[in-house]
Amino acid sequence: MVKANLLHIRERIEKVCSRTGRKPGDILLVAVCKTFPVSANLDAMNAAQFDFGENKLQELIRKRSYLYLSGERRAKWHMIGHLQTNKAKQAVINADLFHCLDSIKLAEKLNEACVQLNKKAFDVLIQINSSGESSKSGINPGELNIFLKELRQFDRIRIMGLMSIGAFNEEPEDSRDEFRFMKGLFDYAKKHNGYNIDIKYLSMSMSNDYEVPIQEVANIIRIGTAIIGDRDK
């Protein structure tokens, strides 16, 4: 099932790219395997899927450790959930890309962890609360300018782009305005490039709406259910 689902999604991504003049190779697909056993990751890897997203750091560490100890080193790990500052060091050790930077305090702790670990750079995305929902993490869009300026003091974290978890809409087209808004913020953030800021990535979407964000220049697509199936309620 996972292999067939990935094939279907990749075909749809290719079709969207063909219509919009983009290259499929420029779109990074992240399979979100939260709450599923590591066998789901293995099924995906058998279909040449190696980028995985997890909401909880402990689950990411557990799965990463299992695969690493079994000799499987190809997986790349994306931390896509809110992170407590006291877990910053473990995130720096285990995540390849952290999608949810949402405070200066967290940036400070991540930077400190890099110093302690003698790690030159840890790649992060700034999470934007683009929907304005109080239940979601992320900075207010209006704070992006000052946030980027404040982040320049942390020389061990590398700001690689923006991420958002948009409002859920049954009809993907109803999310277009929000995705288009994020594209505007992405273009604005790129004007700050220099030193530890190198804006390249815009991470958006869920299983039901990934075609629209690709049309609106997203280049990291996070998909869970459409790849690995429904989660237990």
Secondary structure, DSSP 8 states (H G I E B T S, - for coil): -HHHHHHHHHHHHHHHHHHHT--GGG-EEEEE-TTS-HHHHHHHHTTT--EEEESSHHHHHHHHHHHHHTT----EEEE-S---GGGHHHHHHH-SEEEEE--HHHHHHHHHHHHHHT-S-EEEEEEE-TT--TTS-SB-GGGHHHHHHHHTT-TTEEEEEEEE-----SSGGGGHHHHHHHHHHHHHHHTT-BTTEEEEEEEE--TT-SHHHHHTT--EEEESHHHH-----
